Amino acid sequence: MIATVIGTGLIGGSLAISLKEKGVAQHVIGVDQSAAHLARAKELGIIDEDATLEAALERTDLIVLAIPVDGLLKLLPQIMDKVKPGQVIMDVGSTKNIILQLVAGHPNRGRFVAAHPMAGTEYSGPEAAVKNLFTNKTIVLCDVKNSDDDALEMIENMVDQLQMRTVYMNAEEHDLHTAYISHISHITSFALALTVLKKEKEQGRIFELASGGFESTVRLAKSSPDMWVPIFKHNRNNVLDVLEEHIHQLEQMKTLLEEEDYDTIYKLIQKSNKIRKILK
Amino acid sequence: MIATVIGTGLIGGSLAISLKEKGVAQHVIGVDQSAAHLARAKELGIIDEDATLEAALERTDLIVLAIPVDGLLKLLPQIMDKVKPGQVIMDVGSTKNIILQLVAGHPNRGRFVAAHPMAGTEYSGPEAAVKNLFTNKTIVLCDVKNSDDDALEMIENMVDQLQMRTVYMNAEEHDLHTAYISHISHITSFALALTVLKKEKEQGRIFELASGGFESTVRLAKSSPDMWVPIFKHNRNNVLDVLEEHIHQLEQMKTLLEEEDYDTIYKLIQKSNKIRKILK
């Protein structure tokens, strides 16, 4: 089949590579509002051909929207207006509720499968695209009851061929869970980077001591604001909810440290160690 | 030379391996209050021999204290009381100020070199010891003016042979910098793990979606409370200082999100992206 990837950055580019490599698509068309990204994606062999959206829609089987979620709000309804019988649209957006509400009543809603692969890195653009980004990762498919059977089947087959693990959720569940498992990690990293950069400015020499633990905790602070501001906007209520809880936990640590209640700090750390069961 | 490692866990065990492998020591004696750790360290070939502290002190050239910083407070003065001419004592503790104040007036202060290798993992015990943990890592040597020339020279030679990069600091600087570059990362991870574990309990299914970004941010929450509570205790003022600043940054994000001031959030994320210059 022919696949079109709209947005040839980290996720779209990596998906284009995998679709070809795993034999899901024989030909991948790239569409991007950035001419530079598109040229680079072609140069790197990530896409077979670049085209306008209109030209791609003339002959593609699958359309994957791999753009920030604010762009999705504009482009998804336009593509759903133009989609032909048999064509399938998929997104890879990190938030789902607002988008699915927006297209809920669309006559071509059935052609759309809402997807969120839980994979990525802190880098962006076609240069960031890598082989096997999705292998053994989880993909969330949302509100699949509203997708046509054949559309869902195409995506489920694709997911199998990409060797991904599928989780089905409704949009509300998805947005709540990702706030806890992904969005808060980014806010924490951004805030921690700001904290340390500020101190470095006052004090200097801080980064001479940066080691693996620090790097691990702040690496997400390299992530693009173009991607993340729209996510925080779309998932504002859930993000505020988890942010409040996280601040509460930090305040608690602070109070315990002020009161020198080391026994309780010990117990809290022991409790947090239970995360071992979840992480490999 | 003969080296004695007191504490055969992650750091002491890894150091024992490297001392032998790089030819710094021909024989490594292990001392540990846990008989199980000591037996395991010998079984794994990390140490050549186990001994009591007293027996080891009879014939060792170098004594490395690789135990939590609260244990160091008790044991370091005792060992300084017993140290023989020519013997050198080194620690690997994550805090320095309290310990160096404690031994400031000791007649054998010159035999001690205060060191902190900026290397580790979230695991502990002899099983966690690994080859090359220290290669290309930074080691901080503190208040070296108070160490005897020959003692410092032995440690500097060792550090060279381990292929580490040396940074010299006074104890106050060290404790301030590590609060920002290491201790706060651990508090954040512990608090984030508690936040998510709490929500998981209420909500379930959260961890189905855990991916690399989450794992990276919370992996330090697997760290041992036996090591970390004493560090927070010793470095309480600096940790409180950075924790306050971090909470302030998170509160700012929260307020901006409440007010839907996405332009300012965008600018803050851009600013935090400057961490790219520091991280590889």
Interface residues (C-beta under 8 A of the other chain):
Chain A: M118 A119 G120 T121 E122 K137 T138 V140 V167 M169 E173 L176 H177 T178 Y180 I181 S182 I184 S185 H186 I187 T188 S189 F190 A191 L192 A193 L194 T195 V196 L197 K198 K199 E200 Q203 R205 I206 F207 E208 L209 A210 S211 G212 G213 F214 E215 S216 T217 V218 R219 L220 A221 K222 S223 S224 P225 W228 V229 F232 K233 R236 V239 L240 V242 L243 E244 E245 H246 I247 Q249 L250 E251 Q252 M253 K254 L257 E258 E260 Y262 I265 Y266 L268 I269 Q270 K271 S272 N273 K274 I275 R276 I278 L279 K280
Chain B: M118 A119 G120 T121 E122 K137 T138 V140 V167 M169 E173 L176 H177 T178 Y180 I181 S182 I184 S185 H186 I187 T188 S189 F190 A191 L192 A193 L194 T195 V196 L197 K198 K199 E200 Q203 R205 I206 F207 E208 L209 A210 S211 G212 G213 F214 E215 S216 T217 V218 R219 L220 A221 K222 S223 S224 P225 W228 V229 F232 K233 R236 V239 L240 V242 L243 E244 E245 H246 I247 Q249 L250 E251 Q252 M253 K254 L257 E258 E260 Y262 I265 Y266 L268 I269 Q270 K271 S272 N273 K274 I275 R276 I278 L279 K280
